[in-house]
Amino acid sequence: MKVARYFVVGGVAALIDIGIFAIFAIYFQLNYLVVSFFSFTIATFVNYFLSIKYVFSGGIRFSRNREILAIFLVSGIGLFLNQAILYIGVSLFTLDKLLTKVFANGAVFFWNYSIRSLYIFSNKTRNK
């Protein structure tokens, strides 16, 4: 059931990410990698707060500060993956920006869920 709730939360965050990306990178023709950085970051904040409210219990394994730090580290790797997929798809293979962004979001979704579920929000003993 947790994965289904995370799928909904991730879907909301993905819509925000892709929506911002479409408006600024496609409609306003701004640099797609710069726009993706900001849209991904905003979506990550939304995802974190919705995940704590509806999917995971915060503060179980780590103190809140360490938990947030871990989320930012995991999300930083996710951002790197997102940007790499976008660059490779758009700049090297000349694929459609929006289609590549959707694919990148799907790939990063699995990364984020796996690490958050198995490590950050696992029910293992709390580390302070």
RAZIFEN-V407159 format. One record per residue. N is the residue number from 1. RES is the residue in one letter. PHI is phi in whole degrees, 0 to 359 (NA if undefined). NEAR is the number of other ideal C-beta (glycine too) atoms within 12 Angstrom. Layout:
[[N,RES,PHI,NEAR] [N,RES,PHI,NEAR]]
This chain:
[[1,M,NA,9] [2,K,298,21] [3,V,294,20] [4,A,293,13] [5,R,296,20] [6,Y,293,31] [7,F,298,23] [8,V,293,22] [9,V,299,31] [10,G,297,37] [11,G,295,25] [12,V,297,28] [13,A,297,36] [14,A,294,36] [15,L,297,23] [16,I,296,27] [17,D,301,42] [18,I,292,36] [19,G,297,25] [20,I,298,31] [21,F,300,40] [22,A,298,26] [23,I,297,18] [24,F,272,26] [25,A,273,30] [26,I,268,24] [27,Y,290,15] [28,F,271,14] [29,Q,59,13] [30,L,280,20] [31,N,305,20] [32,Y,296,34] [33,L,286,29] [34,V,293,20] [35,V,299,32] [36,S,298,42] [37,F,302,28] [38,F,288,25] [39,S,294,38] [40,F,295,40] [41,T,296,26] [42,I,298,27] [43,A,297,38] [44,T,295,37] [45,F,299,22] [46,V,299,27] [47,N,300,39] [48,Y,299,35] [49,F,293,21] [50,L,291,26] [51,S,296,36] [52,I,294,25] [53,K,284,17] [54,Y,243,24] [55,V,241,29] [56,F,252,34] [57,S,263,21] [58,G,283,26] [59,G,75,20] [60,I,280,23] [61,R,266,24] [62,F,233,26] [63,S,296,15] [64,R,303,19] [65,N,296,14] [66,R,292,20] [67,E,297,29] [68,I,296,22] [69,L,300,17] [70,A,297,29] [71,I,300,31] [72,F,294,21] [73,L,295,21] [74,V,297,30] [75,S,292,33] [76,G,298,22] [77,I,294,23] [78,G,300,39] [79,L,296,31] [80,F,301,22] [81,L,299,27] [82,N,301,41] [83,Q,294,32] [84,A,296,23] [85,I,297,32] [86,L,299,40] [87,Y,299,25] [88,I,298,19] [89,G,294,26] [90,V,277,28] [91,S,279,17] [92,L,268,12] [93,F,253,15] [94,T,48,12] [95,L,280,20] [96,D,300,17] [97,K,300,32] [98,L,293,28] [99,L,297,21] [100,T,294,32] [101,K,297,38] [102,V,298,27] [103,F,298,26] [104,A,299,38] [105,N,299,38] [106,G,298,24] [107,A,295,26] [108,V,288,38] [109,F,306,34] [110,F,293,21] [111,W,300,27] [112,N,300,44] [113,Y,297,32] [114,S,300,21] [115,I,291,25] [116,R,295,39] [117,S,289,27] [118,L,277,20] [119,Y,239,24] [120,I,292,36] [121,F,254,30] [122,S,289,21] [123,N,272,15] [124,K,290,13] [125,T,304,9] [126,R,286,18] [127,N,254,17] [128,K,245,12]]
